[in-house]
Structure formats: structure tokens, C-alpha cells
Amino acid sequence: MARLAFDRITDGPRDLVILHGILGSGRNWRSVGRRLAVELPQFGVVTVDLRGHGDSHGFALPHTVDACVTDLDALASAGVIRPWGLIGHSFGGKVALCAARGGRGLAGVWALDSAPGTAADAGTAAASDDVWQVIERLARIPLPAPDRDTVVREMEQVGLPPAIRAWMTTNLVRGPDGLRWRFDLPCVRQLMWSYGQTDAWPALEGGADARPRIHFVRAGKSERWQASQIQRLEAADAAGHCKLHTLEQAGHWVHVDAPDALLECIASDVRSLEGTDADAR
């Protein structure tokens, strides 16, 4: 049976587990993971490749957000990770939120610029449309390719902007027949469909007492949020169902745009939770 690939940055009796976004991999978060390990040496820090990404392949259907949660459960059951907190960006944030619904012994969950609603929400729909365009354009690129320059030229021809082209070159891996993507596009398509259909609001509105503390980190310059969504999160924060942070100067790629502020935000939350964790759990 397939099992998620992961990178253990540091060891510890309990882990902070980092989940990347769609079309990404754990390697995109290694620098943040290393800094977290220095800032919070009492924890192990682990980055994970979600199914269909990085080195995590061969998983059975269906490819859904809930299946990603089950994949994490399998790692924890095998004893190779000991999740105390989940930190998820974008798609990974919704995986973390859905994991929070079952408690799972988690103390905290951090959803980084990850709106909890479905694609029917205006902001979420707009963001999903952008991702779908990238996926469909990537599908038009003939692979395997002999070298990176060839792939870059093909990406330019299908209309992918420079920033996306630069990011995608980090997702190339060389096989015996040439360069291929490190992600599985058919799997990614199904995961994105599931992402758009999955409503994670129940994870923070009226859940059980055993639910972990949920933190949202919203990027102030991100276009993925509508005013109604922000107001709903602010209301949930005021009701004590979650904690909302806003990094005003960051875009969607919060770990690139504002790494210091992001690190400070998570580390402060973790230290606060550690005090209540000892008393309440």
C-alpha cells in the first residue's frame, strides 16, 4: 500500500507537520521548516508530500481532500510522524482543517491563506479558476522533454507567466526517457475538484470540545478572499472558534512574501498553545 513521502527536518516527541499547496511539494517548505525547528526546538518538524505530489505516488482512488487526511492518519498510525500541529498552505490548509474535524489528538491547526469554503464562494471560485488554468496549460506541454529549456519554451507558448514557469521548473524530475513533472496531473485534477467541493467551515463552527485550536493566517494582498468570507472568519474569531491573523504585506505565497512575520505568528501561537495543552489534555 502506498505511503506518503516525508522529510523529517528534526526529531522530537511531537511534530509540527507542514502540508504544501496544490502542484507543490514538501521541498517548497524546507526553509520554513528549518527555521521553525530552530525557533521551536522542543518539536520535531516534518514536511510531507501529499498524494500525487513530490515522491508520493501510487495511491488508490478516490483522490480527495478526505483521502489526504486518511493518508496522514496512516503515517501517524505507523508511528513515523507524531502530529501535534498541522500547518497547511492553500490546498494543504483545507486538508489540515478537515483533519481538525476529527480531533486526532492535535493541539493546533494553521491554515495559511486557505479559505474554508467551497468553490461556490466567489473568492474561492476565482482562485480555483486560476489554478485550473495552470493545470490545463501544463497538460498541453509534451513530456518527457530533453532539457529544462525545452520545457520553459513550451510553458511560454501555452501562456504561463514567468513566475509560474520558474516555479514549475522546480517540479521537474529526470527519468530514463527525459524530464517529467514530479506531480501526477490526473490526480491533481481530482484533488482540485474535491477541494472546490469540500466545505471546511464545520471544522470551526460548532465543533466538539476535543477539536484542536484553529488558526487562520490570511495574506492581506491575496485575491482569494471576499469581504463576506473575512467577516465570517472575524465572527468566528470573536466567538472563540478560531484565531485570525492577517499579514498585510503578504500575497498568497506567505512563506515567500513574509517569512519572518509568518514564523513569528506560528511560533507565538505554538507557545501559547503549549501552556493550555498541558492543562487541558
C-alpha positions in Angstrom: 0.0 0.0 0.0 1.3 3.5 -0.9 2.5 5.7 1.9 3.2 9.4 1.9 6.8 10.6 1.4 8.1 12.9 4.0 11.2 14.8 5.1 11.9 14.8 8.8 13.9 18.0 9.4 14.2 17.5 13.2 13.1 14.8 15.6 11.1 15.3 18.7 8.4 13.6 20.9 5.7 15.5 19.0 5.7 17.0 15.5 4.7 20.1 13.6 3.7 18.8 10.2 3.8 21.1 7.2 1.4 20.5 4.2 2.1 22.2 0.9 -0.4 23.5 -1.7 -1.6 22.1 -5.0 1.2 21.4 -7.5 3.8 21.9 -4.8 5.8 19.5 -2.6 7.4 19.4 0.8 10.6 20.7 -0.5 9.0 24.1 -1.1 8.7 24.4 2.7 12.1 23.2 3.9 13.4 26.6 4.6 10.4 27.5 6.7 10.6 24.1 8.4 14.3 24.6 9.3 13.5 28.0 10.8 10.6 26.6 12.8 13.0 23.8 14.1 15.4 26.4 15.4 12.6 28.6 16.9 10.8 25.7 18.5 13.5 23.0 19.3 11.1 21.2 21.6 9.2 19.9 18.5 10.0 17.7 15.6 9.4 19.3 12.2 8.2 17.3 9.2 7.3 18.3 5.6 5.1 15.9 3.7 4.4 15.3 0.0 0.7 15.0 -0.4 -0.6 12.2 -2.7 0.1 12.8 -6.3 2.9 15.3 -5.5 6.6 15.1 -5.0 7.5 11.5 -4.2 4.0 10.4 -3.1 2.6 8.3 -5.9 0.7 5.1 -6.4 -2.3 5.9 -4.3 -5.7 4.3 -5.0 -8.8 6.2 -6.0 -10.6 8.4 -4.9 -8.2 11.3 -4.9 -10.0 13.7 -2.4 -9.2 16.0 0.4 -10.6 13.4 2.9 -8.3 10.8 1.3 -5.3 13.1 2.0 -6.4 13.2 5.6 -6.6 9.4 5.7 -3.0 9.3 4.2 -1.8 11.4 7.1 -3.6 9.2 9.6 -1.8 6.2 8.1 1.6 7.9 8.7 0.6 8.7 12.3 -0.7 5.1 12.9 2.6 3.7 11.6 4.4 5.8 14.2 6.6 7.6 11.7 5.1 11.0 12.5 3.6 12.2 15.8 1.4 15.2 14.8 0.8 17.8 17.5 0.1 20.6 15.0 -0.7 20.8 11.2 0.5 23.8 9.2 -1.1 23.8 5.7 -0.8 26.2 2.9 -3.7 26.7 0.4 -4.9 23.2 -0.6 -2.8 21.8 2.4 -4.7 24.2 4.6 -8.0 22.6 3.8 -6.5 19.2 4.4 -5.4 20.4 7.8 -8.9 21.9 8.5 -10.6 18.6 7.6 -8.2 16.7 9.8 -9.3 19.0 12.7 -12.8 17.8 12.4 -11.8 14.5 14.0 -9.6 15.9 16.7 -6.9 13.3 16.2 -5.0 14.5 19.3 -4.0 17.6 17.5 -3.4 20.7 19.6 -3.4 23.2 16.8 -4.0 23.7 13.1 -2.8 26.6 11.0 -4.5 27.3 7.6 -2.2 29.6 5.6 -4.2 31.7 3.1 -6.7 28.9 2.8 -10.4 29.8 2.6 -12.5 27.2 4.2 -15.5 27.4 1.9 -16.4 25.7 -1.4 -15.9 26.9 -5.0 -19.4 28.3 -4.8 -17.9 31.1 -2.7 -16.9 33.9 -5.0 -13.3 34.4 -3.9 -12.6 30.7 -3.7 -14.1 30.2 -7.2 -11.8 32.9 -8.7 -8.7 31.3 -7.1 -9.7 27.9 -8.3 -10.2 29.2 -11.8 -6.6 30.5 -11.8 -5.3 27.1 -10.7 -7.4 25.2 -13.2 -5.9 27.4 -16.0 -2.4 26.4 -14.9 -3.3 22.7 -14.7 -4.9 22.7 -18.2 -2.0 24.6 -19.7 0.5 22.2 -18.1 -1.4 19.3 -19.6 -0.7 20.7 -23.1 3.1 20.5 -22.7 4.5 17.4 -24.3 6.6 15.3 -21.9 9.1 13.8 -21.4 11.4 16.6 -22.6 15.1 16.5 -23.2 16.0 19.5 -21.0 14.6 22.4 -18.9 15.0 25.0 -21.6 12.6 23.0 -23.8 10.0 22.8 -21.0 10.4 26.6 -20.3 9.8 27.3 -24.0 6.7 25.1 -24.1 5.3 26.8 -20.9 5.8 30.2 -22.6 4.0 29.0 -25.7 1.0 27.9 -23.7 0.8 31.3 -21.9 2.1 30.6 -18.5 3.6 33.7 -16.9 7.3 33.9 -15.8 6.6 33.4 -12.1 4.7 30.2 -12.8 7.3 29.0 -15.3 10.1 29.5 -12.7 8.1 27.6 -10.0 7.3 24.7 -12.4 10.9 24.1 -13.3 11.4 23.1 -9.6 8.8 20.4 -10.2 10.8 18.6 -13.0 12.5 15.2 -12.4 14.7 13.3 -14.8 13.8 9.8 -15.7 15.3 7.4 -18.2 13.3 9.0 -21.1 13.8 12.6 -20.1 12.2 15.2 -17.8 8.7 14.8 -16.4 6.6 16.5 -13.7 7.1 15.4 -10.1 3.3 15.6 -9.7 0.6 13.5 -11.3 -1.7 15.8 -13.3 -4.7 13.4 -13.4 -4.5 13.0 -9.6 -4.1 16.8 -9.2 -7.2 17.4 -11.3 -9.3 15.2 -9.0 -7.8 16.7 -5.8 -8.7 20.2 -7.1 -12.2 19.1 -7.9 -12.5 17.8 -4.3 -11.0 20.9 -2.9 -13.7 23.0 -4.6 -16.5 20.7 -3.3 -15.2 20.5 0.3 -16.7 22.8 2.9 -14.4 23.1 5.9 -16.5 25.7 7.8 -17.9 22.9 10.1 -14.3 22.4 11.4 -14.5 25.7 13.2 -18.2 26.5 13.7 -19.8 24.5 16.5 -17.3 21.6 16.6 -16.6 19.3 19.5 -14.6 20.3 22.6 -11.8 17.9 21.5 -11.2 19.9 18.3 -7.8 21.5 18.1 -7.3 25.2 18.2 -7.7 26.5 14.6 -5.6 29.4 13.3 -6.1 31.2 10.0 -3.3 33.3 8.5 -4.7 35.5 5.8 -2.5 37.2 3.3 -3.5 40.9 3.1 -2.6 41.2 -0.6 -4.2 37.8 -1.6 -7.1 37.9 -4.0 -8.5 34.7 -2.7 -10.8 36.3 -0.1 -14.2 38.1 -0.4 -15.4 40.6 2.3 -18.1 38.1 3.3 -15.6 35.4 4.0 -13.4 37.7 6.0 -16.4 38.9 8.0 -17.4 35.3 8.7 -13.9 34.5 10.0 -13.9 37.6 12.1 -17.2 36.5 13.6 -15.8 33.0 14.3 -12.7 34.6 15.9 -14.9 36.8 18.1 -16.9 33.8 19.1 -13.7 31.9 20.1 -14.0 29.3 17.4 -10.7 30.2 15.7 -7.9 32.8 15.7 -7.5 35.0 12.7 -4.2 36.7 11.8 -3.6 39.0 8.8 -0.2 39.5 7.2 -1.0 42.8 5.5 2.1 42.9 3.2 1.9 39.3 2.0 0.4 37.8 -1.1 -0.8 34.2 -1.4 2.7 32.8 -1.1 3.0 33.9 2.5 6.2 31.9 3.2 7.9 33.8 0.3 6.5 37.2 0.9 6.6 37.5 4.7 8.6 34.6 6.1 9.6 36.5 9.3 6.1 37.5 10.1 4.8 34.1 9.4 7.4 32.4 11.6 6.7 34.8 14.4 2.9 34.3 14.1 3.1 30.4 14.2 5.8 30.3 16.9 3.8 32.7 19.1 0.6 30.6 18.7 2.5 27.4 19.4 4.0 28.7 22.7 0.6 29.9 23.7 -1.0 26.5 23.0 1.7 24.7 24.9 0.6 26.2 28.1 -3.1 25.3 27.6 -2.1 21.9 26.2 -0.5 20.8 29.5 -3.6 21.8 31.4 -6.4 20.7 29.1 -5.1 17.5 27.5 
